[in-house]
Structure formats: C-alpha cells, structure tokens
Amino acid sequence: ERVLMDVIKVEKLDFSYGNKQILKKIDLDIKSKKLTGILGPNGCGKSTLLKNILGYLKNDSGKIKILDKDSKDYTQKEKAKCISLVPQKSQLMSAMDVEDFVLMGRLPHLQNSWDGYTQKDKEAAHRCISHLELESFIKRKAVTLSGGEFQRVLLARALTQETDIILLDEPTSALDLNHAIDLMDKVKKIIAEKGITAVAVLHDLNLAAMFCDEIVMMKNGKVYCKGTPKETFTAANLKEIYELECSIFYTEDDIPYIIPKSKGGKK
C-alpha cells in the first residue's frame, strides 16, 4: 500500500490581477486518491487557485509542486500528462462531434501535434465514452447536448487524458440536482477504480458534504480551514465564511447537511 503522498503542494502562494491581490499566502496539501472540495463565497479565489495550479495563471510568489516536482519545471505538455481539467463550460462547444471532442484528451500524448490519433488513442477515448455511458452520443454534435450530457463529455475528455490528477471547476453549477449527484457519483467511482486524485471547486455545500473526503474553505483569498466535511461544516465556520446562519444535521452515515436560515427572520 503506497503512502498517500501530497499530490499537489502549494506553499505561500500569492497571486494578483494587476494591483488587486486575489490569493494571499496560500498553503495547501492535496492528498492522493481523495476528492478534495474547494469552497467559499464568490470572488474568494477558488477558480484562480485552480488556474495557478494548472499554470494558466502565473503566481507572483510562492511555490506549487505537482507530484513532487516544481510546477515551473514542467513543459505545458508534461503537465497535461499529469493534470486534466473539467472546465465549468467549454469554449469548445463548437460543431465538433462527441467522439472528436473526447479524443482531444489524447493531444498531450501525441508524438507530434500533426500526427493523427493512433488506434490506442481511439481505444482510450472509447473506453471513457462507454464508462460514462455516452455511446449513444458519439456522432452527436457537442452543441446539441444538454448541460448534464455535456458535463459528462467534458469528464470523458479529462479521463481520456489519463492523468493522475483531475481538477473540476464548478462541474455541477449548470446542472439540476439529479444530474449533479449523478456526475459526482461518477467522479467518486472513477477515483476509487483508477486510484486518481480529484480537486473540485464546488458551490453546493450539501453536495460537497456528500461526496468530498476533504474540504478546503476559502475566504478573502486565504485558506480559512481544512478537514473532513464534519470538521469544517460547523455553524461557526459557515457564519464566518458565508455570513449565514445555519442549522446543521447529520445523516445516519454522519454526513452533515446544512439548512440555511432565511435572512428575512421568522415568517
């Protein structure tokens, strides 16, 4: 049994847009083979943190290590073999069909970008397509899919990339509750089956409580607290982070669920 190492280690990370500081001295260890949820109010820096980890944004100071190697020492292609992204919604909602869209996950593995996909690439894509029950959509244009279907296609593309780490940026924000639970269920199963690590920026506290092994709560560009859902979802923390009064109950599996109190006072 391998020791659960830090898959991603962030040390004293600062990041600014212009002169507005968004991330302030972030320290964070992401453990392997777990689903870590990053939560916090709008504008607290959750998605900015993901983009720094991916290298889409360049930090002002501090360090990011991915699989024990400094993030700066990876080429973009090497990094794409370690980390894949399920974006919030893709700019690529083009006329591509689902099969071609999922195949794009193989791009980091091509010898040269002008080489075509090999049989092995196509098999990898088809495994992920059937894994996520998308066979009936293979020839459909991505644009014609519903939100829930398209999120599954984005997840299939990330899986086809065959990375050790998957980052998900608000993967459920456009989905109804049924589809959100279905998608998170699939992510959990994939983590268990493939032994990979996932980090998801989430808004829905109860969804995070159901599925996340670890919770990182952010406020004003800093990590406010970190732990299991039970440790982090306390009335005091939620009041401090969201300025929200809540009642917290527990399911028979000891999973917290949160009922916010209306700000309008008693009806």
C-alpha positions in Angstrom: 0.0 0.0 0.0 1.6 3.3 -1.1 1.8 6.1 1.4 -0.6 8.8 0.4 1.8 11.5 -0.7 1.0 15.1 -1.4 -0.1 15.1 -5.0 -0.2 18.9 -5.1 1.6 21.1 -2.6 1.1 24.8 -2.6 3.4 27.0 -0.4 2.9 30.7 0.4 1.2 31.3 -2.9 0.4 34.9 -3.8 -1.4 36.0 -7.0 -2.7 39.4 -8.1 -4.7 40.6 -11.1 -3.0 44.0 -11.7 -2.7 45.6 -8.2 -5.6 43.6 -6.8 -4.4 40.7 -4.7 -6.6 37.6 -5.1 -4.6 34.9 -3.4 -2.7 35.6 -0.2 -0.1 33.2 1.2 -2.0 30.1 0.3 -0.6 26.9 1.9 -2.3 23.7 0.8 -1.6 20.0 0.5 -3.8 17.8 -1.7 -3.7 14.2 -0.7 -3.7 11.4 -3.3 -6.7 9.2 -4.2 -9.1 11.6 -2.5 -11.8 14.0 -3.6 -11.0 17.5 -2.2 -13.6 20.2 -2.5 -12.7 23.8 -2.5 -15.5 26.0 -1.3 -16.1 29.6 -0.4 -18.1 32.7 -1.4 -17.9 34.2 -4.9 -14.7 36.1 -5.5 -12.7 34.4 -2.8 -10.2 33.0 -5.3 -11.3 29.3 -5.8 -11.1 29.2 -9.6 -8.0 31.4 -9.6 -6.3 28.9 -7.4 -7.1 26.1 -9.9 -5.7 28.2 -12.8 -2.5 28.8 -10.8 -2.1 25.1 -10.2 -2.7 24.4 -13.9 -0.2 27.1 -14.9 -2.8 29.1 -16.8 -2.0 32.0 -14.5 1.4 32.9 -13.2 1.8 33.3 -9.4 3.5 36.4 -8.0 5.4 34.4 -5.4 5.3 31.1 -3.6 5.7 27.6 -4.9 3.5 24.9 -6.4 4.7 21.3 -6.5 2.9 18.7 -8.6 3.8 15.1 -7.9 6.9 16.2 -6.0 8.3 18.3 -8.8 8.2 22.1 -9.1 5.4 23.2 -11.4 7.8 25.5 -13.2 9.9 22.6 -14.3 7.2 21.0 -16.4 6.6 21.8 -20.0 2.9 22.5 -20.7 2.7 19.1 -22.4 4.3 17.3 -19.5 1.9 19.0 -17.2 -1.0 17.9 -19.4 0.1 14.3 -18.8 -0.3 14.8 -15.0 -3.3 17.1 -14.7 -6.5 17.4 -16.6 -9.3 19.9 -16.3 -13.1 19.6 -16.4 -13.9 23.3 -17.0 -17.1 25.0 -15.9 -18.3 25.1 -19.5 -16.1 24.8 -22.5 -15.5 27.4 -25.1 -15.3 24.5 -27.5 -19.0 24.0 -27.8 -18.4 24.0 -31.5 -19.6 21.8 -34.3 -17.3 19.0 -33.1 -19.0 15.7 -32.5 -18.6 14.0 -29.2 -16.1 11.4 -30.3 -13.7 14.0 -31.7 -14.2 16.2 -28.6 -13.3 13.3 -26.2 -10.3 12.4 -28.4 -8.8 15.8 -27.7 -7.9 14.4 -24.4 -5.2 12.4 -26.2 -3.4 15.5 -27.6 -0.7 15.6 -24.8 0.2 12.0 -25.7 0.7 12.6 -29.5 4.4 12.4 -30.6 3.9 15.4 -32.9 0.8 17.6 -33.0 0.4 16.8 -36.7 0.4 13.1 -36.1 -3.0 11.6 -36.3 -4.6 9.7 -33.4 -3.4 6.1 -33.1 -5.6 3.1 -32.6 -4.6 3.2 -28.9 -5.8 6.8 -28.6 -9.1 5.8 -30.1 -9.5 2.9 -27.8 -8.7 5.0 -24.8 -11.4 7.5 -25.9 -14.0 4.8 -26.5 -13.3 3.2 -23.1 -14.1 6.6 -21.4 -17.1 7.1 -23.6 -18.6 3.8 -22.6 -17.5 4.3 -19.0 -19.6 7.4 -18.8 -22.5 5.9 -20.9 -22.1 8.3 -23.8 -22.1 5.7 -26.6 -25.4 6.9 -28.0 -24.0 10.4 -28.4 -20.8 9.5 -30.2 -21.8 11.2 -33.5 -23.9 13.9 -32.0 -22.6 17.5 -32.2 -21.4 18.6 -28.7 -23.5 21.8 -29.1 -26.8 19.8 -29.2 -26.3 18.1 -25.8 -28.0 19.1 -22.6 -25.9 20.6 -19.7 -25.7 17.2 -17.9 -24.7 15.3 -21.0 -22.1 17.9 -21.9 -20.5 17.8 -18.4 -20.2 14.0 -18.9 -18.4 14.6 -22.2 -16.0 17.1 -20.5 -15.3 14.4 -17.8 -14.8 11.8 -20.5 -12.3 14.1 -22.3 -10.4 14.6 -19.0 -10.3 10.8 -18.3 -9.1 10.1 -21.8 -6.1 12.3 -21.0 -5.1 9.5 -18.5 -3.8 11.9 -15.8 -3.1 11.2 -12.1 -5.0 14.4 -11.1 -8.3 15.8 -12.3 -9.3 19.3 -11.5 -13.0 20.2 -11.8 -14.1 23.9 -11.9 -17.7 24.1 -10.7 -18.6 21.0 -12.6 -22.2 20.9 -11.3 -23.1 24.6 -11.4 -25.2 24.3 -14.5 -26.9 21.0 -13.5 -30.1 20.1 -11.7 -29.8 18.2 -8.5 -30.3 14.8 -10.1 -27.6 15.3 -12.7 -25.2 16.9 -10.2 -25.5 13.9 -7.9 -25.0 11.6 -10.9 -21.9 13.4 -12.1 -20.3 13.5 -8.6 -21.1 9.8 -8.2 -19.2 9.1 -11.4 -16.3 11.1 -10.2 -16.1 9.2 -6.9 -16.3 5.9 -8.7 -13.5 6.9 -11.1 -11.3 7.9 -8.1 -11.8 4.6 -6.5 -11.4 2.5 -9.7 -8.4 4.3 -11.2 -6.7 5.5 -8.0 -6.6 9.1 -9.1 -6.9 12.3 -7.2 -9.6 14.9 -7.8 -10.0 18.5 -6.7 -13.3 20.2 -7.3 -14.4 23.8 -6.9 -18.0 23.5 -5.7 -20.7 25.8 -4.6 -23.3 23.4 -3.2 -22.3 22.7 0.5 -24.6 19.7 0.8 -23.3 18.1 -2.4 -19.7 18.7 -1.2 -20.6 17.1 2.2 -22.0 14.0 0.4 -19.0 13.4 -1.9 -15.8 15.1 -0.7 -13.2 13.4 1.5 -11.6 16.7 2.4 -12.9 20.2 2.3 -10.9 23.4 1.9 -12.8 26.5 2.8 -11.5 29.8 1.4 -12.3 33.4 2.4 -10.8 36.6 1.0 -8.0 34.8 -0.9 -6.9 32.7 2.1 -7.5 29.1 3.3 -9.8 29.6 6.2 -10.0 25.9 7.3 -9.4 22.4 6.1 -10.6 19.0 7.1 -13.4 16.5 6.6 -16.9 17.8 5.9 -17.9 17.1 9.5 -14.9 19.1 10.8 -15.3 22.1 8.5 -19.1 22.4 8.2 -19.8 24.0 11.5 -22.3 26.7 12.2 -19.4 29.0 13.3 -17.4 28.4 10.2 -20.4 28.9 7.9 -21.3 32.1 9.7 -17.7 33.4 9.4 -17.3 32.4 5.7 -20.8 33.0 4.2 -22.3 35.3 6.8 -25.0 32.8 7.0 -26.9 31.4 10.0 -27.4 27.6 9.5 -28.7 24.6 11.3 -26.6 21.5 10.8 -28.0 18.0 11.0 -26.3 14.6 10.4 -27.4 11.7 8.3 -27.1 8.1 9.7 -23.7 8.0 7.9 -22.7 11.0 9.9 -22.6 13.3 6.8 -23.5 16.9 7.7 -26.4 18.5 5.9 -27.0 22.2 6.1 -30.2 24.1 6.3 -29.7 27.8 6.0 -32.0 30.1 7.9 -33.8 32.8 5.9 -32.4 36.2 6.4 -35.9 37.6 6.5 -36.4 36.4 10.1 -39.4 34.4 11.1 -42.3 34.3 8.8 
